[in-house]
Amino acid sequence: MSSNAGSFSFDRKDLSRFLFDLYDYEPRFLRKLISARPYVCPFEDIVRHIPRNARVLDVGCGNGALIAILLASGRIREGIGCDVHEGALASARKAAARTGPGQKVSFRQIHGFEELPDDRFDVVTMVDVLHHVPETDRAQAIAEAVKRVGPDGIFLFKDMVEKPYWRRLAHNIDDLIFSGEWVKQVKTADVEAQVGNAGFELIESLCIPRIFYGNTLRIFRRL
């Protein structure tokens, strides 16, 4: 797959191949998991909401797959990824260096959401993060994330669906197997209310099914 912004393909099969090739330094099982993400996570719907030449903060970036895709597609001019796991961040740094050498991209370990960079960004993303956060801490996580969104900026929130039950169950089993957690789904209505009260307008609301799974995507713009 070409890294030229004009020819970069967001076809799921092509994205999967891109990630499989990019993360060839990871153990094969993990490499397979990373490359399977485009079949579950709607990267193409996420990326189209990120303006070109944007400055992006990815909250809970994991191994940096989203930032790598943004770099390879020529979508961003600067990116910062934050996560609690240093091992994942080390992988993210390597992937970014191979995808966009010389680009302004960095990754930081945080121990709490209050440690997010004290700056303002064109786009702040939180993708498949909140359901791993204890319910008592979720409001703070959202509050800290939206504080980093600049004037007219975008807060992009993606998580797992609350219903139907069988899709919800599929996600729970997946998380139990791969992360050892029996998670509690995020109440999307609560997220919408909190972000709206923080001075944002909900500009797009999507429910995107993938195989056995379901994704809820919300796009907010700061008023």
N, C-alpha and C positions, 0 to 999 in steps of 0.2 A: 504494500500500500504506500502510495506516495504521501510525503508530508506536505506537499504543496497545497495551500489553502483552497485553491480552485478545484483540485481533483480529489481531495480527501473524501472518502466514502463513509457514510454513516449507516450503511447496510450492516445488519447485525452480524452476518457471517464475516464481513470484512473487518469490522471492529474486533470481533473475537480473534481473528487471525493476527491483527495488529498487536493486541495485548499479549497473545501467546508468544509472538516473536520478540516483543519488547522485554518481557519478563523472563527471558531464557536463563537468567542467572538464579532464578528461584527453584526450589525443589519441584519436581514434576507435578506432584499432586497440587501444590499451591498454585503453580503456573496454570494448571487446568482450571482451578476455581476462579482465578482472576479472568481468564479468557472466556469463561462461561457467563460473566456478569452482563454482557450486552443482551443476552437472551432473557434476563430477568429485569435489569435496570434500563429504563428508557433514555439512554444517553442522548439520542437524537432530539428528543423533546426537551431535554435539559439544555443542550447546547444552543438551540435556536433562540432561547431567551437571554442569551449572554451577548451583549453588543460587541461588535468587533472593536479591537483595541482597548478592551476593558481591563480594569484593574480588579482582580478577583481574590476574595478570601474564601477558602474552602475549609469549613469547620468540620472536623472529624474526617480528614482526608484519607486516612488509612494508607494504603500503599501508593496513593497518588494517581490512580487510573484516570480520574476525571481531569486532573490538571494535565496529564500526559496527552489525553485526547484533545484538550483545548490548545495545547502547544502544537501538536502535530497538524491541527487544522488551521493554524495561524489565527486563532480566535482572540487571543489575549496578548497584552503587552507586558503584563506583570501578574504574578500569582504568588500567594502565600498559602501554604497548607499547614494546618495545625491538627495535632492528634496527641493522645496520651501515650501511645505505644512507640517507643523509640525504634524498635525493630521494624515496624511498618514504615516509619519515617526514613530510615536508612534505605529501604527499598525504593521509596518514593523519590529520594534524591538521585539515586542511580538512574531510575527511569526517566526523570526530567532531564538529567544531563545527557542522556542518549537521544532524547526526543527533540529538545530545543537548546542545544549548547549555546551559551552566550546570552540566553534570555534571562530576564530578571525574575527568577523563581527561587523561592526558599521555603524551607519546611522547619517548623518549630514544635518542640515538645511542650505541651501544657499539662498542668495537673488539675486545672479547673477552668471553667469558661471565662472567669474573670481575668485570666491570663492571656486572652486573645489580644492580638496587636492593638495598641491604643491609637487607631488611625481610622480613616474613612475610605470605603471602597465603592467602586461602581456596582459591584455585585458581591453579595455574600451568599454562599450556598451551604445548605445543611442537608446532606443526602444520606438517608438510612442511618442516622445517628441517634435521633431522639428516643427511639424505642429501646436503646441500650442504656439510657440515662434513667436513674431511679425516678419514679413518678414525683417524688417530693422536690426534685431538683430541675424538673423540666421547664418550669416557668422561668427560672433564672437562666437556664441555657438559652432559651429563646430571647430573653431580654438582653443578654450580653451580645448575642449574634446581631440583633437588629440595631443595636447601638453603633455598630461598625458600618452601617450602610450610609453612604453619603447622600447629599441632596439629589433628588430625582433618581436615586439608586434603586436597585432590585434586591429583594430578599427572595431567594429561591429555596423552597422547602419541599423535600420529597421523603416520603416514608411509606410504610406498608398499610394496606387497606384494613379497615375495621370489619368489613363485611363484604361478601357473604362469608359465613362461618368457615366453609371448606377452604377458601383462599387464606383466611386468617390462620387456620390450622396448619396449612402448608408452610406458611412463614414461621410459625412457632416451632414446628418440627425441624425446619431448616436451621434456625438459630440454635436449637438445642443440640443438633448434631455438630455444627461447625463452630459455635462459640460457647457451648456449654451453658447457655442461658435459656430459661423459659420466660420469654419477654412478655410484657403487657403492651398491647397496641396503643398507639398515640391517639388521643381524641382530637381529631382534626378540627372540629368546631372550636375547641378551646384554643388551638393555635391561631385560627382565623380571628377569634375575638381579641386575643392578646396582641397580635400584630396590628390589627386594625386600631386598637386603642393606643398603640404607640405611634400613630400618625401615618399609617400605610393604607393604600387602596389595594384590594384584591383584584387583579386584572386578568387572571386566568385560573381556572379550576378544572383539573383533569383527573379522571380515574382510568388508569391504563393497565389492562390485563396482560399478563405474560405467562404462558404455559399454565401452571397451577397457581401462579402468584397474582397479586394485584398491587398496583402502585398508586398512591395518591400524590399528585403534584400540585402545588400552589405557588403562584407567582404574585408577589406583592411589590408595589412601587411606593417609595416614600413621597408623600404629598408635599 
